[in-house]
Amino acid sequence: MSARYRAMLLAIFLVTQLGALLGCLGCSAPRSAPSSAPPAAPIGADTPRRDGVDAVLVFLPASPATRQAWQSLRDELGDSFDVVTREVSEGSTEADLAREIQAVKPRCLMLLGNSTSNLYLKYQQAHAGPFLPAVVLMTSFFEQQYPLFRNVTGVSYEVPGITTFVNLRTFVYRPIQRVGVLHRQLFRTYVEEQARLAKLEQVQLVPIEMSRSPGPHEIRKGLDRLIHDEQVDAVWVLNDNVLLKPELIAKGWLKVLHKSPIAVVVGVGSLVDARLHFGSFAMLPDHSALGVQASNLVFRLREEGWDARTMPPELPLSIQSVVDLGWTRSHLQFREDAIDRIDRIVE
């Protein structure tokens, strides 16, 4: 089996795990999770409804990442609300959501993952309203989609670039002053805003815009330009599933990154893999903390009379870091005193 074919198979395996976030990327569990912890309740194992208690209806695709968030929000909300959970699959439709909403009659909705929020957007477009308040989390680039929804709030999944770059500086001795990013036109405004914020920490974000559906050659050309012509100190990979297709990872990204080792920071834990050597670092939200943060939004909604219009999306409050330790030690001048601040080490 050729090295290229192995890389393709591994890229396919990793990218098809991301179902809860981008449609398929996978996520890491906290390193400190105790092995003696009791097994988590299966998703959808609802407790009996209580008389006079409002329900929160949770829609989510089943994955390790969504389970972490779901478990914490279930623990936080369980005393005050009946938490009713319904799994969303590839075959789910907005009619399925409508049927469950009618049957459960919840006070509030909780929507986890891209597929779920996309279904709810279709639901809103197909109905006249008024709409129940909803809290969205674990959806990529939710802040950009937020204006399309009605009576919705939530927590953004993307860790701000400025937070990512400042953390990256604490992990490596190499100076991080110029950070390159490949992006499509769809994310131009987002990247421009991140560039403005990065300047506050004396970091110059160097963007290169890709076409709407780039091929491997365009990815390689863009990376070559960032690394060799622009001489960036790191590459920041956005949670854009179009740029992270298996073929583009195997034939585009890895072709350049394996020849020119550079700090690559990603937003999904599974892309930091010692077999693949794609992301050297990941900065992503703590999924259990996301559940707590989203639960607090539900309590705030109750105080606001279940009106989400005055509650714009929040940034994630707790961040996890993942590092490909062997790779960074060999190529990126890793700071050994940073190990205790890393949440998960991949070797």
C-alpha positions in Angstrom: 0.0 0.0 0.0 1.5 3.4 -1.0 2.1 6.2 1.5 -0.4 8.4 -0.5 -3.1 5.7 -0.3 -2.5 5.2 3.5 -2.7 9.0 4.0 -6.0 9.1 2.0 -7.5 6.3 4.1 -6.5 7.8 7.3 -7.8 11.2 6.3 -11.1 9.7 5.3 -11.3 7.9 8.7 -10.6 11.1 10.6 -12.8 13.4 8.7 -15.8 11.1 8.8 -15.7 11.3 12.6 -16.8 15.0 12.5 -20.5 14.4 12.3 -21.4 16.4 15.4 -19.5 19.5 14.3 -18.7 20.1 10.7 -20.8 17.2 9.5 -17.8 14.9 10.3 -14.5 15.5 12.3 -14.4 13.9 15.7 -13.4 15.3 19.1 -11.1 14.5 21.9 -12.1 13.6 25.5 -10.5 15.4 28.4 -7.2 13.7 29.5 -8.3 13.9 33.2 -11.5 11.9 32.9 -11.4 9.2 35.7 -11.4 5.6 34.5 -13.6 4.6 37.4 -16.5 7.0 36.4 -19.9 5.2 36.1 -21.1 4.7 32.5 -22.9 7.7 31.1 -26.7 7.4 30.6 -27.5 6.6 27.0 -28.6 9.5 24.9 -32.4 9.6 24.8 -32.8 7.8 28.2 -35.3 10.4 29.5 -36.6 10.5 33.0 -40.5 10.5 33.3 -42.1 13.8 32.8 -43.2 15.7 36.0 -46.5 17.6 36.4 -46.0 21.3 36.2 -42.4 21.2 35.1 -41.3 22.8 31.9 -39.4 20.7 29.3 -36.3 21.5 27.4 -36.2 19.5 24.2 -32.7 18.6 23.1 -32.0 17.6 19.4 -28.5 16.2 18.7 -26.5 13.8 16.6 -25.0 11.0 18.7 -21.2 11.3 19.1 -18.6 11.3 21.9 -18.4 15.1 21.7 -22.2 15.8 21.8 -22.5 13.2 24.6 -20.1 15.2 26.8 -22.0 18.4 26.3 -25.4 16.7 26.7 -24.4 15.0 29.9 -23.4 18.3 31.5 -26.4 20.2 30.4 -28.7 17.4 31.5 -27.0 17.5 35.0 -27.3 21.3 35.1 -31.0 21.5 34.0 -32.4 18.3 35.5 -33.6 19.8 38.8 -35.5 22.7 37.1 -36.6 21.2 33.8 -37.5 17.9 32.3 -34.7 17.3 29.7 -36.2 15.4 26.8 -33.7 14.2 24.2 -34.2 13.2 20.5 -31.4 12.0 18.3 -30.9 13.5 14.8 -29.6 11.3 12.0 -28.7 11.8 8.4 -32.2 10.9 7.5 -33.9 13.3 9.8 -36.1 16.1 8.3 -37.6 19.3 9.5 -40.9 17.5 9.7 -39.4 15.1 12.3 -38.5 18.2 14.4 -42.0 19.6 14.0 -43.6 16.3 15.1 -41.4 16.1 18.2 -41.9 19.7 19.1 -45.7 19.2 18.9 -45.6 16.0 21.0 -43.3 17.3 23.7 -44.5 20.9 23.9 -41.2 22.2 25.4 -40.6 25.6 26.8 -37.2 25.8 25.1 -35.1 23.9 22.5 -31.5 22.9 22.6 -29.8 22.3 19.2 -26.4 20.6 19.1 -24.4 20.3 15.9 -24.5 21.6 12.4 -27.0 19.1 11.1 -29.4 19.9 13.8 -29.2 23.7 13.5 -29.6 23.4 9.7 -32.7 21.3 10.2 -34.1 23.9 12.6 -33.4 26.7 10.1 -35.4 24.8 7.5 -38.1 24.3 10.1 -38.3 28.1 10.7 -38.4 28.7 7.0 -41.3 26.3 6.6 -43.4 27.7 9.4 -44.9 31.1 10.1 -44.0 31.3 13.8 -43.9 32.5 16.5 -41.0 30.2 17.4 -39.9 28.7 20.7 -36.6 30.0 22.0 -33.7 27.9 21.1 -30.1 27.6 22.2 -27.5 26.5 19.6 -24.1 25.0 20.4 -21.4 22.9 18.7 -22.3 24.4 15.4 -19.5 25.8 13.2 -19.5 29.5 12.5 -22.8 30.0 14.3 -22.2 33.7 14.7 -22.3 34.1 10.9 -25.5 32.1 10.6 -27.2 33.7 13.6 -29.0 36.5 11.6 -30.9 33.8 9.7 -32.6 32.5 12.8 -35.5 33.9 14.9 -35.6 33.8 18.7 -32.3 31.9 18.9 -29.2 32.4 21.0 -26.2 30.1 21.6 -22.5 29.6 22.1 -20.1 29.9 19.2 -17.8 26.9 18.6 -14.9 28.7 17.0 -12.1 29.7 19.5 -11.2 33.3 18.5 -8.0 33.6 16.6 -6.4 36.0 19.1 -7.0 33.4 21.9 -5.5 30.6 19.7 -2.4 32.6 18.8 -1.7 33.8 22.3 -2.0 30.2 23.6 0.2 28.9 20.8 3.0 31.3 21.8 3.0 29.8 25.3 3.6 26.3 23.8 6.6 26.9 21.5 9.9 28.9 21.6 9.6 29.9 18.0 8.2 33.4 17.6 4.6 33.6 16.4 4.2 36.9 14.6 2.8 36.0 11.2 0.0 33.4 10.9 -1.3 32.2 7.6 -4.8 31.1 6.8 -6.5 29.6 3.8 -10.2 30.6 3.5 -13.1 30.7 1.0 -14.9 33.9 0.1 -17.7 32.8 2.5 -15.4 33.4 5.5 -13.8 36.6 4.3 -15.6 38.9 6.8 -14.8 36.5 9.6 -11.1 36.4 8.7 -10.9 40.2 8.4 -12.4 40.6 11.9 -9.9 38.0 13.3 -7.1 39.9 11.6 -8.2 43.1 13.3 -8.2 41.5 16.7 -4.9 39.7 16.2 -3.2 43.0 15.7 -3.9 43.8 19.4 -1.4 41.1 20.2 1.1 42.1 17.5 0.1 39.1 15.3 -0.3 39.7 11.6 -2.9 37.3 10.0 -2.0 36.6 6.4 -5.0 35.4 4.5 -5.2 33.7 1.1 -8.6 33.3 -0.4 -9.5 30.1 -2.1 -12.1 29.4 -4.8 -15.6 28.2 -3.8 -14.5 24.5 -4.2 -10.8 24.3 -4.4 -8.8 21.2 -5.6 -5.6 19.8 -4.1 -3.4 21.9 -6.4 -5.0 25.1 -5.2 -4.5 24.1 -1.6 -0.8 23.2 -2.2 -0.3 26.5 -4.1 -1.8 28.5 -1.3 0.2 26.7 1.4 3.4 27.1 -0.6 2.8 30.8 -0.9 2.1 31.2 2.8 5.1 29.2 4.0 7.8 30.2 1.4 6.7 33.6 0.0 4.9 35.0 3.0 7.2 33.2 5.5 4.5 32.7 8.1 5.4 31.3 11.5 2.2 29.2 11.8 -0.9 28.1 9.8 -4.4 28.4 11.2 -6.9 25.9 9.8 -10.6 27.0 9.9 -13.4 24.6 10.6 -14.5 24.6 7.0 -15.5 21.1 5.8 -15.1 22.1 2.2 -11.3 22.7 2.8 -11.1 19.6 4.9 -12.3 17.0 2.5 -10.3 13.7 2.7 -8.8 14.2 -0.8 -7.7 17.8 0.0 -6.1 16.7 3.3 -4.2 13.8 1.6 -3.3 15.4 -1.7 -3.2 19.0 -0.7 -2.5 19.9 2.9 -0.2 17.0 3.8 1.8 17.2 0.6 3.1 20.6 1.7 3.1 20.3 5.4 5.1 17.1 5.5 7.9 18.8 3.4 7.8 22.1 5.3 7.2 21.5 9.1 5.4 24.4 10.6 3.1 25.0 13.5 -0.4 24.1 12.3 -3.3 24.9 14.7 -6.7 23.4 14.1 -10.1 23.7 15.7 -11.0 20.0 16.0 -9.2 17.5 18.3 -9.2 14.5 15.9 -7.1 16.5 13.4 -4.2 16.2 15.8 -3.1 12.7 15.1 0.4 11.1 15.5 -0.2 9.0 12.4 -1.3 11.8 10.2 0.8 14.8 11.4 -1.6 17.4 10.1 -2.5 19.6 13.1 0.3 20.0 15.6 -2.0 21.8 18.0 -5.8 22.0 18.5 -7.6 24.8 20.4 -11.2 23.9 20.9 -14.0 24.4 23.4 -14.3 22.1 26.4 -17.5 20.2 25.5 -18.6 19.6 29.1 -18.1 23.3 29.8 -20.2 24.1 26.7 -23.1 22.2 28.2 -22.9 24.2 31.4 -22.6 27.5 29.5 -25.6 26.6 27.3 -27.6 25.6 30.5 -26.9 29.0 31.9 -28.4 30.6 28.8 -31.6 28.6 29.4 -31.9 30.0 32.9 -31.3 33.5 31.5 -34.0 33.0 28.9 -36.4 32.1 31.6 -35.5 35.4 33.4 -36.0 37.2 30.1 -39.5 35.8 29.5 -38.2 33.3 26.9 -37.2 36.0 24.5 -33.8 35.4 22.9 -33.7 38.6 20.8 -31.6 40.4 23.4 -29.1 37.6 23.9 -26.6 37.4 21.0 -24.3 34.4 20.7 -21.6 34.0 23.4 -18.0 32.9 22.9 -16.9 29.6 24.6 -15.7 30.3 28.1 -13.4 27.2 28.5 -10.8 26.1 26.0 -9.1 22.7 25.7 -5.7 22.2 24.0 -4.4 19.1 22.2 -0.8 18.6 21.1 1.1 16.2 18.8 4.0 16.0 21.3 6.5 14.0 19.3 6.1 16.1 16.2 6.3 19.4 18.0 9.3 18.3 20.0 11.1 17.3 16.8 10.2 20.3 14.6 8.7 23.2 16.6 10.8 23.8 19.7 8.2 22.8 22.1 8.3 24.3 25.6 8.6 21.4 28.0 7.2 23.6 30.9 4.0 23.8 28.9 3.1 20.1 29.3 1.1 20.7 32.5 -1.1 23.2 30.6 -1.9 20.8 27.8 -5.3 19.0 28.2 -4.5 16.1 25.9 -1.2 14.8 24.5 -1.1 12.7 21.4 2.0 10.5 20.9 
